[in-house]
Amino acid sequence: MPEWTGEIAPARFIIPGSSPEVWRDNEAWLAPDHWHPDTDAYHAAVQTWVLRSEGKTVLVDTGVGNDRDRPQIPLFDHLHTGFLHRLAAAGVRPEDVDVVINTHIHYDHVGWNTLGGEQGWEPAFPNATYLIPAVDARYFAPENAGRRPAPRDDHERLRRRGSLLVYADSVAPVLGRATLWEDAYRVDANLSLEPAPGHTPGSSVLRVRSGGDKAVFVGDILHSPVQILEPAHNSCFCEDREQAAATRRRVLEQAADEGEIVVPAHFAGAGAVEVRRDGSRFRVRRWVGAEDNGC
């Protein structure tokens, strides 16, 4: 369920290692959902996935949220959308949600964890258990800020300052309802979480198994389909670039070999994809919409 879609930044700002040619040569299917050739802008969605499993309602990632101080990305500073109304239109009231999964702690994956009220920020889903990677919870905690590597540039320095605001308004208020997991975590018979570090230290994937159907929700392991074609190329947001690239390749290899539907956090359009091996790289086999995979 999209919270926001649109242009964010030039394509090779988001995927800095990619070549102009890979975007132009694949324009026929990258445009308009993933790239706007006229502006050279990366196009994306910020979205939440609603799953039903074993009688429970599960949300995967919770977007930016309304009314947040986000100086690190002015586009989303004090964003205000009808996200909760759209969630209700999909048949989900906040009190109906049983589990909230944050694949990692970045501002656009934890924002609707909370709502602002008279007492400050409070859990938006009062009956839910929040599943948060313990590694990220420690890494982004304000008391550990001094242990993080020095920022590489001004952009990263601003992101670091912004991450303290994210933790304060979208993570700390739900810790009383949270399970901080590490190594692996089984949500139920159909859903399991696994570490997938690199984008953040605690970045994770959610694997779904239902009958013969398989899917993997990969969070920000993939920001653009260009990274399927060139998996060595990271997004500009990856914390550990070498580890992020290795994780991306591993996840894509398993998806290709096992026939998993890959569900990235920010792909607009169909939003999910089947991949196949193409020598040492990968290719898009087909696009999969929500109506195809039941998500």
Buried (B, 14 or more C-beta within 10 A) or exposed (E): BBBBBEBBBEBBBBBEBBEEEBBEEBEEEBBEBBBBEEEBBBBBBBBBBBBBBEEBBBBBBBBBBBEBEBEBBEEBBEBEBEBBEBBEEEEBEBEBBBBBBBBBBBBBBBBBBBBBEEEEBBBBBEEBBBBBBBBBBBBBBEEEBEEEEEEEEEEBEBBBEBBEBBBBBBBBBBBEBBEBBBEEBEBEEBBBBEBBBBBBBBBBBBBBBBEEEBBBBBBBBBBBBBBBBBBBBBBBBBBBBEBBBBBBBBBBBBBBEEBBBBBBBBBBBBBBBBBBEEEEBBBBEEBBEBEEBEB
